[in-house]
Amino acid sequence: MKNYHFAYHVPFIPSFGKAHYPEIKCACGGILKYQRRRKATIWSVFDKVVYKRAIYAGCVCEQGCAPVDQRYGIEPGKVTSGLARLLALIGVNHALDEGRKSLKEFLLFEVSENTVRAETQKLGELQRQADADLVKATQSESSLQEREKSQPPAPDILYGSIDAAKVRVEPRDKKEKAVENREKWRDLKVGCWYEGEIVPKSQHSARQKDKAQREGVILRAKNQKYFCDIEKAGQFGKLFWATGCAVGADRARVLVFICDGAIWIWNLIVHYYQNAIQIVDWYHAADRLKRIADEAFANTDERRAWREKATEDL
């Protein structure tokens, strides 16, 4: 049996048409003249791509252009939008070096850690700017009034959850790392808006089947919308309000928050959504019962019996 070798790493040099206009109009209103065809390189999901395109220059504004680059949104020497999205998603979900190695298994070529970092940071900056624009719009009375005129019907029942976790802040600059009292850990505050749907009996897990015997109906989250920031509670509250406006939290018939017992969380909820139903999540509520049982009963059997009964009632 013969061995066949398939080459996937093949230089690709397309030429975007040999015909060209001797002159084209410049963005400033002047005239650009054809100069020559020049090679350019981009990185795509198909590896490095080299292509030739027409270059125009000679305008009084001293700005040249390559019409093909403009037409397709290409930036020579950079990655394409398709690859940039993949790199950013990898960077968000994995450690940079680990993600880079995983990506190679799919793309069959290597991308540097710095490139993954750069595209992840670009995506983060785009999200940061989008959040800032949303916050700005929802702090404006005229914008909110306009929103009331154009918004679709609000959700009937909407849920929200907020939490925080410690994240390590590690600067890349050596001078910053050398600072003795610099802040090394900060609170990443995370929120989620979501709706509920009934889980069909055919899809019940073992835990859900047991729960269904007690409660009858099993719900699961759908249409989750996440938001997060490394900010103090007051500043995070502005994003909390803005994202809520975006999903109709302020106009929902029933708004339910399920969170842990942190005071800062409930202070934000009361400040922005006074009429919401407030529920401490199951894990933390059950944990409180354990603490109460440990304090209230010296006898082990009495402690266990009370806790089991209280947990079942809960």
VENWORA-V304692 format. One record per pair of residues at least 24 apart in sequence whose C-alpha atoms are under 7 Angstrom apart, sorted by the first residue. I is the first residue (numbers start at 1). J is the second residue. D is the distance in whole Angstrom. If there is no record, write none. Layout:
I,J,D
I,J,D
This chain:
11,49,7
11,50,7
12,49,6
12,50,6
13,49,7
13,50,5
13,51,5
14,51,5
14,52,7
15,51,6
15,52,5
15,53,7
16,52,7
16,53,6
30,59,6
31,59,5
32,56,6
32,57,5
32,58,6
32,59,5
33,57,5
33,58,6
40,76,6
41,76,5
41,77,5
42,76,5
42,77,5
42,78,5
42,79,6
42,80,7
43,78,6
43,79,4
43,80,6
44,79,6
44,80,5
44,83,6
45,82,7
45,83,5
45,107,7
47,109,7
84,119,6
87,116,5
87,119,6
87,120,7
88,116,7
88,119,5
88,120,4
88,123,6
91,116,6
91,117,7
91,120,5
92,120,7
134,242,6
135,238,6
135,239,6
135,242,5
138,242,6
154,248,5
154,251,6
154,252,5
155,248,7
155,252,5
156,252,6
156,253,5
156,254,6
157,195,7
157,252,6
157,253,6
157,254,5
157,255,6
158,194,6
158,195,5
158,249,7
158,252,6
158,254,6
158,255,5
158,256,6
159,193,6
159,194,5
159,195,6
159,255,6
159,256,5
159,257,6
160,192,6
160,193,5
160,194,6
160,256,6
160,257,5
160,258,6
161,191,6
161,192,5
161,193,7
161,257,6
161,258,5
161,259,5
162,190,6
162,191,4
162,192,7
162,259,6
162,265,7
163,189,6
163,190,5
163,191,6
163,259,7
164,188,5
164,189,4
164,190,6
165,189,7
186,230,7
187,230,6
188,228,7
188,229,6
188,230,5
189,228,6
189,229,6
189,230,6
190,227,6
190,228,4
190,229,7
191,226,6
191,227,5
191,228,6
192,224,6
192,225,5
192,226,4
192,227,6
193,224,6
193,225,5
193,226,7
194,221,6
194,222,6
194,223,5
194,224,4
194,225,6
195,221,6
195,222,5
195,223,6
196,220,5
196,221,5
196,222,6
197,221,6
197,222,7
233,264,7
237,268,6
241,272,7
260,284,6
286,311,6
